[in-house]
Amino acid sequence: MTESNKDHSLFWSPAVAKLQPYVPGEQPKTTARLIKLNTNESPYPPSPKAQAVLQEEGLAAHLRLYPDPESTQLRETIAAQFDLSPEQVFVGNGSDEVLAHAFYSFFQRPEPLLYPDITYSFYPVYCQFYGIESQKLPLRDDFSIAVEDFAIDNAGGVIIPNPNAPTGRYLPLAEIEKLLQLHPERVVVIDEAYIDFGGESAVALIDRYPNLLVIHTLSKSHALAGLRLGYAMGQAHLIEGLNRAKNSFNSYPIDGIAQKVATAAIADREWLADNCAKVIATREWTCSELTEIGFDIVPSTANFIFAKPQKISAEDLFNALRERNIIVRYFNKPRISEYLRISIGTDEEMQALVAACREVL
Ligand code: PMP
């Protein structure tokens, strides 16, 4: 008999045995009676134009063919929205896949990759996966990023989410520009998963900075987390680097249906603006209510808030909300273990959250 279980198998290569994979937020099998505020999804369905694509005749029959490996129409549509050329756009199966290719393509170097100590927890996972050294730079006490702390000689690259996750704090474009100037010979990735909820995109800087790569996702503001579509924008030489990695791994990461739905979603700018405005209004209402009942709230430019209850531990509140069928995200990690990350739901869902917090506190 061989010794093998969930955590160990004789058959694994040593590299796999050492991995510490990313653990996504809980996706319950049924959300029927649940208020799900734990993974920053949109509370509203996607653009009707994106939904209409799925009703098109012949859509399923078309699946006998491989999809366009270059997602040409989708890349053209993205490029048009941002005043870029299609050669400046790369698409992937969720922005997580785009990030993975970026880590592989730009950050495998002898020098360490720089990122904040509190940030998207997939970054250290990709570092381990690709054997990339990293140096974590502490956020200030108010969870802001101090760009001068990134002035480190011999860095292998820089990655930050803007706004940051899970704090929701936004870094103004002038600061992003300083970051780009600090490391002109290394790639600086700005992960803008949440940029549509009030921030200004760094896309406008692409022409002037050959080291800038901006990454977006349809999972949040476009309400298409289930579609799995993310994209990167940068000068053509960076996009070609990503293509080399992608075409050495999977020629067809974006299925034919996803290409069509994403194209329709991205073209519908009006829907995007309306959806974000609704989420922002609900976020501001939630922040003022929670402040009133005794939370410290980090200023958010995202579709979630990072909030610290003053009168109870974050973990106890997390459990009390769970008992009331409300799930939020709790990170049992240094510096942030007294905070909860709460995704913005519908008005009704946030009213229920506030009422539950009032009851518990
Ligand atoms: N970047 C950040 C900062 C995120 O929070 C997320 C969502 N977990 C992602 C990227 C990945 O999103 P997706 O793969 O759904 O595009």
Residues whose N, C-alpha, C, O or C-beta is under 5 A from the ligand:
A	BS01	PMP	G94 S95 D96 Y120 P161 A165 D191 A193 T217 S219 L229 G230
